[in-house]
Amino acid sequence: IGANTAIFSVFYAVILRPIPYPDPDRLVLVWQKRPDGRQNGVAAINYLEWIKQTKSFERLEGFIPQFYNVGAGDNTIQAQGARVAPGFLPTLGAQPALGRGFTPEDAKIGAPHVVLVNFGLWQSLLGSDRNRLGKTLQLNGAPYTLIGVLPKSFDFMGQPMEVWTPLNFEGQGELRANKMAVLGRIKPPLS
């Protein structure tokens, strides 16, 4: 329910509000359809096939909303975030203000766990400490290395996304679950 709510909240924000990203007229959300014609979250197995076969999109970038228990020292908070394909944030024109963004290697199964945080979380939980880059945060009880902080100006469609981790798919259940939103950037000159 939480994933679907977040996905449809993104849809609401994209349709009803102008979006502050480069070339917003070329950004679309791509959905699966249910047999009754309604939109549905996307299964990873379909997303991976779309990437292979697309001729109309420069990029297709997956996004799965998720809540995280984030621990830094003695403090633990619950934060809204997402698992995203490595090109998701660059597709929106977002580059970290500190550190680096995700690479394709970060999204490989078995890669060391890395995390990006938004500017607000960096201030509130991490005390705006630049020395925290390269250090460990606990996400849902697992260690993640903080690799970057998104700029203060970055707003993900009005959603309070504080934590970002790389998207990968472990196991058949994850490949078949209809819980992903897919952001597409249409190739010019298509409209």
N, CA and C atoms as a LAMMPS dump frame, in Angstrom:
ITEM: TIMESTEP
0
ITEM: NUMBER OF ATOMS
573
ITEM: BOX BOUNDS ff ff ff
-5.0000000000000000e+02 5.0000000000000000e+02
-5.0000000000000000e+02 5.0000000000000000e+02
-5.0000000000000000e+02 5.0000000000000000e+02
ITEM: ATOMS id mol type element x y z
1 1 1 N 0.833 -1.191 0
2 1 2 C 0 0 0
3 1 3 C 0.874 1.249 0
4 2 1 N 1.934 1.241 0.789
5 2 2 C 2.825 2.401 0.858
6 2 3 C 3.486 2.691 -0.472
7 3 1 N 3.95 1.621 -1.143
8 3 2 C 4.595 1.815 -2.45
9 3 3 C 3.613 2.373 -3.463
10 4 1 N 2.403 1.812 -3.498
11 4 2 C 1.404 2.315 -4.449
12 4 3 C 1.013 3.75 -4.144
13 5 1 N 0.876 4.083 -2.865
14 5 2 C 0.548 5.456 -2.493
15 5 3 C 1.633 6.414 -2.964
16 6 1 N 2.889 6.037 -2.742
17 6 2 C 3.992 6.902 -3.174
18 6 3 C 4.038 7.035 -4.691
19 7 1 N 3.821 5.926 -5.402
20 7 2 C 3.831 5.977 -6.868
21 7 3 C 2.737 6.907 -7.367
22 8 1 N 1.524 6.767 -6.843
23 8 2 C 0.428 7.603 -7.322
24 8 3 C 0.553 9.047 -6.832
25 9 1 N 1.245 9.263 -5.72
26 9 2 C 1.537 10.633 -5.298
27 9 3 C 2.458 11.313 -6.297
28 10 1 N 3.437 10.555 -6.798
29 10 2 C 4.336 11.081 -7.831
30 10 3 C 3.523 11.421 -9.079
31 11 1 N 2.627 10.534 -9.481
32 11 2 C 1.775 10.761 -10.655
33 11 3 C 0.963 12.047 -10.468
34 12 1 N 0.376 12.203 -9.291
35 12 2 C -0.419 13.395 -8.989
36 12 3 C 0.438 14.655 -9.121
37 13 1 N 1.643 14.603 -8.541
38 13 2 C 2.514 15.783 -8.58
39 13 3 C 2.963 16.115 -9.993
40 14 1 N 3.21 15.097 -10.812
41 14 2 C 3.68 15.331 -12.18
42 14 3 C 2.576 15.884 -13.058
43 15 1 N 1.388 15.37 -12.929
44 15 2 C 0.278 15.779 -13.8
45 15 3 C -0.234 17.173 -13.441
46 16 1 N -0.351 17.471 -12.173
47 16 2 C -1.014 18.708 -11.768
48 16 3 C -0.091 19.89 -11.497
49 17 1 N 1.165 19.678 -11.362
50 17 2 C 2.098 20.771 -11.096
51 17 3 C 3.175 20.813 -12.174
52 18 1 N 3.62 22.023 -12.56
53 18 2 C 4.761 22.075 -13.478
54 18 3 C 5.988 21.532 -12.746
55 19 1 N 6.813 20.81 -13.456
56 19 2 C 7.957 20.198 -12.798
57 19 3 C 9.243 20.976 -13.094
58 20 1 N 10.085 21.163 -12.091
59 20 2 C 11.275 22.011 -12.216
60 20 3 C 12.521 21.265 -12.689
61 21 1 N 12.401 20.55 -13.805
62 21 2 C 13.515 19.768 -14.315
63 21 3 C 13.824 20.177 -15.742
64 22 1 N 15.05 19.897 -16.211
65 22 2 C 15.398 20.239 -17.595
66 22 3 C 14.473 19.527 -18.59
67 23 1 N 14.022 20.255 -19.603
68 23 2 C 13.157 19.713 -20.655
69 23 3 C 11.986 18.91 -20.086
70 24 1 N 11.166 19.515 -19.246
71 24 2 C 10.094 18.751 -18.6
72 24 3 C 9.08 18.185 -19.594
73 25 1 N 8.985 18.781 -20.786
74 25 2 C 8.03 18.271 -21.768
75 25 3 C 8.471 16.931 -22.355
76 26 1 N 9.705 16.522 -22.094
77 26 2 C 10.197 15.231 -22.585
78 26 3 C 10.208 14.163 -21.497
79 27 1 N 9.783 14.501 -20.274
80 27 2 C 9.727 13.536 -19.179
81 27 3 C 8.322 12.95 -19.067
82 28 1 N 8.253 11.637 -18.934
83 28 2 C 6.966 10.954 -18.769
84 28 3 C 7.124 9.831 -17.747
85 29 1 N 6.01 9.468 -17.132
86 29 2 C 5.981 8.263 -16.319
87 29 3 C 5.402 7.156 -17.193
88 30 1 N 6.038 5.993 -17.167
89 30 2 C 5.629 4.861 -17.985
90 30 3 C 5.051 3.806 -17.05
91 31 1 N 3.851 3.295 -17.391
92 31 2 C 3.125 2.367 -16.528
93 31 3 C 2.799 1.085 -17.266
94 32 1 N 2.482 0.064 -16.505
95 32 2 C 1.823 -1.117 -17.032
96 32 3 C 0.326 -0.866 -16.925
97 33 1 N -0.453 -1.601 -17.691
98 33 2 C -1.903 -1.522 -17.566
99 33 3 C -2.447 -2.846 -17.064
100 34 1 N -3.447 -2.745 -16.208
101 34 2 C -4.16 -3.928 -15.734
102 34 3 C -5.129 -4.372 -16.818
103 35 1 N -5.66 -5.573 -16.707
104 35 2 C -6.658 -6.019 -17.693
105 35 3 C -7.87 -5.089 -17.794
106 36 1 N -8.199 -4.393 -16.686
107 36 2 C -9.342 -3.469 -16.727
108 36 3 C -8.954 -2.09 -17.268
109 37 1 N -7.687 -1.922 -17.699
110 37 2 C -7.245 -0.675 -18.312
111 37 3 C -6.641 0.331 -17.359
112 38 1 N -6.711 0.086 -16.045
113 38 2 C -6.136 1.028 -15.075
114 38 3 C -4.619 0.904 -15.036
115 39 1 N -3.964 1.997 -14.618
116 39 2 C -2.507 1.998 -14.507
117 39 3 C -2.082 1.153 -13.319
118 40 1 N -0.902 0.578 -13.457
119 40 2 C -0.375 -0.282 -12.418
120 40 3 C 1.13 -0.044 -12.303
121 41 1 N 1.695 -0.311 -11.13
122 41 2 C 3.142 -0.265 -10.988
123 41 3 C 3.784 -1.243 -11.963
124 42 1 N 5.071 -1.063 -12.198
125 42 2 C 5.789 -1.838 -13.211
126 42 3 C 6.591 -2.955 -12.538
127 43 1 N 6.585 -4.129 -13.146
128 43 2 C 7.418 -5.245 -12.69
129 43 3 C 8.826 -5.068 -13.254
130 44 1 N 9.822 -5.394 -12.453
131 44 2 C 11.216 -5.243 -12.874
132 44 3 C 11.521 -6.041 -14.139
133 45 1 N 10.927 -7.209 -14.277
134 45 2 C 11.193 -8.03 -15.456
135 45 3 C 10.751 -7.305 -16.734
136 46 1 N 9.63 -6.569 -16.654
137 46 2 C 9.173 -5.779 -17.804
138 46 3 C 10.065 -4.56 -18.026
139 47 1 N 10.418 -3.89 -16.95
140 47 2 C 11.295 -2.715 -17.032
141 47 3 C 12.612 -3.061 -17.729
142 48 1 N 13.235 -4.158 -17.33
143 48 2 C 14.51 -4.551 -17.931
144 48 3 C 14.351 -4.865 -19.423
145 49 1 N 13.217 -5.433 -19.796
146 49 2 C 12.955 -5.712 -21.214
147 49 3 C 12.696 -4.418 -21.982
148 50 1 N 11.983 -3.481 -21.373
149 50 2 C 11.723 -2.183 -22.022
150 50 3 C 13.048 -1.481 -22.341
151 51 1 N 13.989 -1.531 -21.404
152 51 2 C 15.296 -0.884 -21.623
153 51 3 C 15.969 -1.468 -22.865
154 52 1 N 15.911 -2.782 -23.015
155 52 2 C 16.541 -3.44 -24.166
156 52 3 C 15.877 -3.053 -25.482
157 53 1 N 14.543 -2.898 -25.47
158 53 2 C 13.801 -2.761 -26.719
159 53 3 C 13.412 -1.332 -27.093
160 54 1 N 13.602 -0.37 -26.208
161 54 2 C 13.094 0.974 -26.477
162 54 3 C 13.756 1.623 -27.694
163 55 1 N 12.928 2.292 -28.453
164 55 2 C 13.403 3.104 -29.573
165 55 3 C 12.931 4.553 -29.411
166 56 1 N 12.002 4.782 -28.495
167 56 2 C 11.402 6.098 -28.315
168 56 3 C 11.991 6.886 -27.144
169 57 1 N 12.746 6.229 -26.281
170 57 2 C 13.251 6.882 -25.081
171 57 3 C 14.774 6.942 -25.075
172 58 1 N 15.305 8.1 -24.661
173 58 2 C 16.742 8.209 -24.393
174 58 3 C 17.091 7.387 -23.164
175 59 1 N 16.192 7.453 -22.172
176 59 2 C 16.429 6.783 -20.902
177 59 3 C 15.117 6.275 -20.337
178 60 1 N 15.2 5.171 -19.645
179 60 2 C 14.121 4.66 -18.803
180 60 3 C 14.764 4.351 -17.459
181 61 1 N 14.301 5.02 -16.414
182 61 2 C 14.934 4.916 -15.097
183 61 3 C 13.909 4.473 -14.052
184 62 1 N 14.195 3.36 -13.382
185 62 2 C 13.285 2.807 -12.383
186 62 3 C 13.406 3.482 -11.028
187 63 1 N 12.295 3.396 -10.282
188 63 2 C 12.169 4.074 -8.992
189 63 3 C 11.22 3.265 -8.113
190 64 1 N 11.689 2.826 -6.941
191 64 2 C 10.828 2.118 -5.99
192 64 3 C 10.84 2.873 -4.667
193 65 1 N 9.699 3.467 -4.277
194 65 2 C 9.627 4.169 -2.988
195 65 3 C 9.839 3.186 -1.836
196 66 1 N 10.437 3.688 -0.766
197 66 2 C 10.73 2.826 0.372
198 66 3 C 10.921 3.682 1.614
199 67 1 N 10.574 3.143 2.759
200 67 2 C 10.882 3.793 4.025
201 67 3 C 12.134 3.145 4.61
202 68 1 N 12.946 3.951 5.276
203 68 2 C 14.188 3.48 5.88
204 68 3 C 14.232 3.91 7.338
205 69 1 N 14.761 3.036 8.19
206 69 2 C 15.173 3.43 9.524
207 69 3 C 16.639 3.812 9.388
208 70 1 N 16.93 5.086 9.616
209 70 2 C 18.273 5.618 9.392
210 70 3 C 18.926 5.887 10.732
211 71 1 N 20.089 5.277 10.94
212 71 2 C 20.806 5.452 12.192
213 71 3 C 22.157 6.112 11.975
214 72 1 N 22.439 7.112 12.803
215 72 2 C 23.734 7.791 12.792
216 72 3 C 24.123 7.984 14.248
217 73 1 N 25.073 7.208 14.708
218 73 2 C 25.443 7.28 16.128
219 73 3 C 24.296 6.76 16.973
220 74 1 N 23.877 7.572 17.963
221 74 2 C 22.789 7.168 18.855
222 74 3 C 21.418 7.545 18.316
223 75 1 N 21.37 8.306 17.234
224 75 2 C 20.09 8.759 16.676
225 75 3 C 19.594 7.808 15.598
226 76 1 N 18.314 7.466 15.643
227 76 2 C 17.663 6.695 14.581
228 76 3 C 16.338 7.363 14.267
229 77 1 N 16.095 7.575 12.978
230 77 2 C 14.832 8.17 12.544
231 77 3 C 14.258 7.322 11.418
232 78 1 N 12.97 7.5 11.15
233 78 2 C 12.383 6.884 9.966
234 78 3 C 12.336 7.945 8.875
235 79 1 N 12.778 7.579 7.679
236 79 2 C 12.847 8.53 6.571
237 79 3 C 12.246 7.908 5.314
238 80 1 N 11.589 8.741 4.527
239 80 2 C 11.077 8.299 3.237
240 80 3 C 12.203 8.399 2.221
241 81 1 N 12.258 7.447 1.331
242 81 2 C 13.293 7.459 0.321
243 81 3 C 12.922 6.589 -0.853
244 82 1 N 13.93 6.193 -1.595
245 82 2 C 13.681 5.378 -2.773
246 82 3 C 14.937 4.65 -3.194
247 83 1 N 14.697 3.524 -3.84
248 83 2 C 15.746 2.822 -4.57
249 83 3 C 15.607 3.285 -6.01
250 84 1 N 16.687 3.758 -6.599
251 84 2 C 16.618 4.328 -7.946
252 84 3 C 17.717 3.777 -8.842
253 85 1 N 17.403 3.7 -10.144
254 85 2 C 18.42 3.341 -11.13
255 85 3 C 19.507 4.419 -11.115
256 86 1 N 20.75 4.059 -11.451
257 86 2 C 21.847 5.033 -11.388
258 86 3 C 21.613 6.304 -12.199
259 87 1 N 20.851 6.242 -13.289
260 87 2 C 20.603 7.424 -14.104
261 87 3 C 19.379 8.217 -13.714
262 88 1 N 18.667 7.804 -12.666
263 88 2 C 17.417 8.462 -12.286
264 88 3 C 17.62 9.928 -11.906
265 89 1 N 18.499 10.189 -10.959
266 89 2 C 18.714 11.565 -10.512
267 89 3 C 19.308 12.442 -11.613
268 90 1 N 20.317 11.967 -12.385
269 90 2 C 20.807 12.79 -13.5
270 90 3 C 19.725 13.09 -14.545
271 91 1 N 18.779 12.172 -14.746
272 91 2 C 17.678 12.428 -15.683
273 91 3 C 16.863 13.635 -15.234
274 92 1 N 16.795 13.859 -13.934
275 92 2 C 16.081 15.01 -13.383
276 92 3 C 16.987 16.229 -13.222
277 93 1 N 18.236 16.11 -13.654
278 93 2 C 19.173 17.231 -13.55
279 93 3 C 19.777 17.38 -12.169
280 94 1 N 19.659 16.35 -11.316
281 94 2 C 20.164 16.433 -9.94
282 94 3 C 21.581 15.884 -9.852
283 95 1 N 22.498 16.711 -9.395
284 95 2 C 23.871 16.313 -9.125
285 95 3 C 24.153 16.615 -7.658
286 96 1 N 24.866 15.732 -6.965
287 96 2 C 25.146 15.995 -5.554
288 96 3 C 25.88 17.312 -5.335
289 97 1 N 25.515 17.993 -4.258
290 97 2 C 26.215 19.204 -3.854
291 97 3 C 27.538 18.829 -3.196
292 98 1 N 27.563 17.672 -2.558
293 98 2 C 28.774 17.122 -1.936
294 98 3 C 28.905 15.667 -2.362
295 99 1 N 30.111 15.227 -2.585
296 99 2 C 30.331 13.825 -2.917
297 99 3 C 29.991 13.504 -4.355
298 100 1 N 29.525 12.282 -4.576
299 100 2 C 29.23 11.806 -5.926
300 100 3 C 27.857 11.153 -5.985
301 101 1 N 27.398 10.928 -7.202
302 101 2 C 26.15 10.209 -7.426
303 101 3 C 26.411 8.722 -7.621
304 102 1 N 25.359 8.001 -7.991
305 102 2 C 25.461 6.558 -8.206
306 102 3 C 26.106 6.248 -9.554
307 103 1 N 26.809 5.131 -9.601
308 103 2 C 27.381 4.603 -10.834
309 103 3 C 26.692 3.272 -11.128
310 104 1 N 26.781 2.77 -12.365
311 104 2 C 26.218 1.445 -12.652
312 104 3 C 26.8 0.35 -11.751
313 105 1 N 28.055 0.489 -11.346
314 105 2 C 28.669 -0.508 -10.459
315 105 3 C 27.995 -0.535 -9.088
316 106 1 N 27.517 0.626 -8.625
317 106 2 C 26.834 0.69 -7.331
318 106 3 C 25.555 -0.137 -7.326
319 107 1 N 24.94 -0.324 -8.495
320 107 2 C 23.66 -1.028 -8.588
321 107 3 C 23.808 -2.527 -8.828
322 108 1 N 25.026 -3.012 -8.942
323 108 2 C 25.223 -4.446 -9.159
324 108 3 C 24.971 -5.213 -7.87
325 109 1 N 24.375 -6.391 -8.014
326 109 2 C 24.143 -7.251 -6.854
327 109 3 C 25.489 -7.623 -6.252
328 110 1 N 25.604 -7.469 -4.94
329 110 2 C 26.849 -7.763 -4.242
330 110 3 C 27.769 -6.567 -4.095
331 111 1 N 27.435 -5.44 -4.731
332 111 2 C 28.26 -4.234 -4.599
333 111 3 C 28.147 -3.7 -3.171
334 112 1 N 29.182 -2.99 -2.702
335 112 2 C 29.069 -2.368 -1.377
336 112 3 C 27.855 -1.428 -1.339
337 113 1 N 27.164 -1.411 -0.215
338 113 2 C 25.98 -0.569 -0.063
339 113 3 C 26.372 0.897 0.063
340 114 1 N 25.748 1.743 -0.759
341 114 2 C 26.006 3.183 -0.718
342 114 3 C 24.681 3.926 -0.631
343 115 1 N 24.735 5.178 -0.176
344 115 2 C 23.531 5.975 0.023
345 115 3 C 23.816 7.445 -0.279
346 116 1 N 22.801 8.113 -0.827
347 116 2 C 22.769 9.568 -0.954
348 116 3 C 21.68 10.067 -0.009
349 117 1 N 21.865 11.247 0.564
350 117 2 C 20.824 11.84 1.405
351 117 3 C 20.492 13.233 0.887
352 118 1 N 19.288 13.696 1.233
353 118 2 C 18.942 15.053 0.826
354 118 3 C 19.582 16.043 1.803
355 119 1 N 19.556 17.305 1.409
356 119 2 C 20.221 18.355 2.175
357 119 3 C 19.639 18.466 3.585
358 120 1 N 18.311 18.354 3.702
359 120 2 C 17.658 18.484 5.007
360 120 3 C 18.091 17.408 5.989
361 121 1 N 18.19 16.169 5.533
362 121 2 C 18.621 15.078 6.412
363 121 3 C 20.096 15.249 6.785
364 122 1 N 20.895 15.697 5.833
365 122 2 C 22.306 15.951 6.118
366 122 3 C 22.434 16.99 7.234
367 123 1 N 21.578 18.011 7.209
368 123 2 C 21.626 19.039 8.253
369 123 3 C 21.098 18.507 9.582
370 124 1 N 19.892 17.906 9.55
371 124 2 C 19.224 17.54 10.8
372 124 3 C 19.844 16.335 11.501
373 125 1 N 20.15 15.284 10.764
374 125 2 C 20.665 14.068 11.395
375 125 3 C 22.186 14.045 11.474
376 126 1 N 22.833 14.636 10.473
377 126 2 C 24.293 14.55 10.391
378 126 3 C 24.999 15.859 10.729
379 127 1 N 24.237 16.87 11.144
380 127 2 C 24.821 18.125 11.61
381 127 3 C 25.618 18.886 10.566
382 128 1 N 25.285 18.703 9.282
383 128 2 C 25.985 19.37 8.167
384 128 3 C 27.495 19.101 8.191
385 129 1 N 27.869 17.936 8.685
386 129 2 C 29.278 17.581 8.844
387 129 3 C 29.823 16.964 7.556
388 130 1 N 30.691 17.707 6.856
389 130 2 C 31.306 17.208 5.599
390 130 3 C 32.134 15.949 5.841
391 131 1 N 32.619 15.785 7.042
392 131 2 C 33.433 14.612 7.368
393 131 3 C 32.616 13.318 7.408
394 132 1 N 31.289 13.42 7.356
395 132 2 C 30.446 12.218 7.338
396 132 3 C 30.496 11.514 5.99
397 133 1 N 30.902 12.236 4.907
398 133 2 C 31.045 11.579 3.608
399 133 3 C 32.077 10.462 3.722
400 134 1 N 31.741 9.316 3.169
401 134 2 C 32.633 8.159 3.251
402 134 3 C 32.462 7.349 4.522
403 135 1 N 31.634 7.832 5.439
404 135 2 C 31.383 7.123 6.695
405 135 3 C 30.098 6.301 6.584
406 136 1 N 29.866 5.481 7.587
407 136 2 C 28.74 4.544 7.572
408 136 3 C 27.503 5.127 8.231
409 137 1 N 26.359 4.879 7.567
410 137 2 C 25.03 5.087 8.147
411 137 3 C 24.372 3.72 8.221
412 138 1 N 23.516 3.525 9.195
413 138 2 C 22.744 2.29 9.274
414 138 3 C 21.392 2.527 8.604
415 139 1 N 21.064 1.716 7.594
416 139 2 C 19.75 1.766 6.946
417 139 3 C 19.078 0.423 7.17
418 140 1 N 17.972 0.447 7.89
419 140 2 C 17.242 -0.784 8.219
420 140 3 C 18.184 -1.841 8.801
421 141 1 N 19.131 -1.383 9.616
422 141 2 C 20.041 -2.28 10.312
423 141 3 C 21.267 -2.711 9.532
424 142 1 N 21.416 -2.277 8.273
425 142 2 C 22.576 -2.655 7.461
426 142 3 C 23.47 -1.435 7.248
427 143 1 N 24.797 -1.65 7.166
428 143 2 C 25.707 -0.523 6.961
429 143 3 C 25.728 -0.058 5.501
430 144 1 N 25.621 1.259 5.299
431 144 2 C 25.697 1.903 3.987
432 144 3 C 26.716 3.022 4.085
433 145 1 N 27.518 3.188 3.061
434 145 2 C 28.49 4.28 3.02
435 145 3 C 27.837 5.511 2.406
436 146 1 N 27.909 6.632 3.106
437 146 2 C 27.382 7.893 2.597
438 146 3 C 28.322 8.413 1.516
439 147 1 N 27.813 8.495 0.274
440 147 2 C 28.671 8.94 -0.836
441 147 3 C 28.332 10.339 -1.325
442 148 1 N 27.159 10.878 -0.941
443 148 2 C 26.82 12.195 -1.441
444 148 3 C 25.624 12.814 -0.748
445 149 1 N 25.52 14.138 -0.924
446 149 2 C 24.417 14.941 -0.392
447 149 3 C 23.822 15.72 -1.556
448 150 1 N 22.505 15.599 -1.744
449 150 2 C 21.847 16.324 -2.821
450 150 3 C 21.727 17.8 -2.467
451 151 1 N 21.661 18.665 -3.476
452 151 2 C 21.608 20.104 -3.19
453 151 3 C 20.317 20.514 -2.489
454 152 1 N 20.407 21.61 -1.761
455 152 2 C 19.254 22.144 -1.032
456 152 3 C 18.099 22.443 -1.981
457 153 1 N 18.42 22.836 -3.202
458 153 2 C 17.392 23.217 -4.167
459 153 3 C 16.663 22.027 -4.786
460 154 1 N 17.188 20.802 -4.615
461 154 2 C 16.546 19.646 -5.257
462 154 3 C 15.281 19.256 -4.521
463 155 1 N 14.186 19.217 -5.259
464 155 2 C 12.886 18.824 -4.728
465 155 3 C 12.335 17.749 -5.65
466 156 1 N 12.046 16.585 -5.109
467 156 2 C 11.498 15.51 -5.927
468 156 3 C 9.98 15.593 -5.947
469 157 1 N 9.466 16.411 -6.842
470 157 2 C 8.036 16.541 -7.103
471 157 3 C 7.22 16.744 -5.834
472 158 1 N 7.754 17.514 -4.918
473 158 2 C 7.026 17.82 -3.687
474 158 3 C 7.022 16.7 -2.669
475 159 1 N 7.725 15.612 -2.939
476 159 2 C 7.773 14.48 -2.015
477 159 3 C 8.977 14.622 -1.083
478 160 1 N 8.822 14.277 0.187
479 160 2 C 9.932 14.424 1.14
480 160 3 C 10.924 13.267 1.075
481 161 1 N 11.553 13.081 -0.056
482 161 2 C 12.511 11.982 -0.224
483 161 3 C 13.842 12.374 0.4
484 162 1 N 14.226 11.656 1.45
485 162 2 C 15.429 12.003 2.196
486 162 3 C 16.593 11.053 1.947
487 163 1 N 16.304 9.823 1.539
488 163 2 C 17.324 8.784 1.413
489 163 3 C 17.196 8.122 0.046
490 164 1 N 18.323 7.967 -0.628
491 164 2 C 18.345 7.359 -1.965
492 164 3 C 19.393 6.255 -1.993
493 165 1 N 18.993 5.071 -2.451
494 165 2 C 19.924 3.956 -2.595
495 165 3 C 19.823 3.414 -4.021
496 166 1 N 20.853 2.688 -4.488
497 166 2 C 20.813 2.151 -5.848
498 166 3 C 19.782 1.027 -5.991
499 167 1 N 19.189 0.962 -7.153
500 167 2 C 18.18 -0.049 -7.473
501 167 3 C 18.845 -1.266 -8.094
502 168 1 N 18.581 -2.427 -7.503
503 168 2 C 18.936 -3.702 -8.134
504 168 3 C 17.841 -4.7 -7.777
505 169 1 N 17.879 -5.852 -8.392
506 169 2 C 16.794 -6.818 -8.238
507 169 3 C 17.368 -8.158 -7.81
508 170 1 N 17.101 -8.519 -6.566
509 170 2 C 17.603 -9.779 -6.023
510 170 3 C 16.457 -10.775 -5.937
511 171 1 N 16.502 -11.794 -6.766
512 171 2 C 15.527 -12.877 -6.678
513 171 3 C 14.32 -12.697 -7.585
514 172 1 N 13.661 -13.816 -7.872
515 172 2 C 12.511 -13.839 -8.771
516 172 3 C 11.331 -13.029 -8.236
517 173 1 N 11.112 -13.059 -6.923
518 173 2 C 9.998 -12.296 -6.343
519 173 3 C 10.136 -10.808 -6.612
520 174 1 N 11.341 -10.321 -6.5
521 174 2 C 11.599 -8.904 -6.755
522 174 3 C 11.416 -8.563 -8.239
523 175 1 N 11.762 -9.482 -9.124
524 175 2 C 11.613 -9.234 -10.562
525 175 3 C 10.156 -9.157 -10.99
526 176 1 N 9.279 -9.849 -10.297
527 176 2 C 7.877 -9.937 -10.728
528 176 3 C 6.933 -9 -9.969
529 177 1 N 7.403 -8.365 -8.922
530 177 2 C 6.545 -7.475 -8.123
531 177 3 C 6.245 -6.186 -8.891
532 178 1 N 4.982 -5.815 -8.948
533 178 2 C 4.541 -4.593 -9.655
534 178 3 C 4.607 -3.401 -8.709
535 179 1 N 5.822 -2.996 -8.343
536 179 2 C 5.929 -1.927 -7.354
537 179 3 C 6.802 -0.761 -7.802
538 180 1 N 7.185 -0.735 -9.055
539 180 2 C 8.109 0.282 -9.548
540 180 3 C 7.38 1.331 -10.38
541 181 1 N 7.868 2.556 -10.296
542 181 2 C 7.496 3.609 -11.246
543 181 3 C 8.678 3.73 -12.204
544 182 1 N 8.405 4.086 -13.445
545 182 2 C 9.471 4.233 -14.42
546 182 3 C 9.384 5.632 -15.03
547 183 1 N 10.482 6.356 -14.938
548 183 2 C 10.607 7.678 -15.522
549 183 3 C 11.273 7.531 -16.883
550 184 1 N 10.659 8.105 -17.911
551 184 2 C 11.234 8.044 -19.241
552 184 3 C 11.554 9.434 -19.751
553 185 1 N 12.651 9.548 -20.499
554 185 2 C 12.98 10.775 -21.194
555 185 3 C 12.87 10.465 -22.683
556 186 1 N 11.895 11.105 -23.336
557 186 2 C 11.601 10.858 -24.753
558 186 3 C 12.709 11.421 -25.621
559 187 1 N 13.092 10.654 -26.672
560 187 2 C 14.108 11.107 -27.618
561 187 3 C 13.555 12.236 -28.464
562 188 1 N 14.377 13.26 -28.74
563 188 2 C 13.94 14.237 -29.727
564 188 3 C 14.017 13.599 -31.113
565 189 1 N 13.215 13.916 -32.049
566 189 2 C 12.223 14.977 -32.08
567 189 3 C 10.832 14.52 -31.673
568 190 1 N 10.705 13.316 -31.05
569 190 2 C 9.387 12.836 -30.646
570 190 3 C 8.796 13.763 -29.589
571 191 1 N 7.482 13.787 -29.522
572 191 2 C 6.819 14.605 -28.505
573 191 3 C 5.911 13.728 -27.677
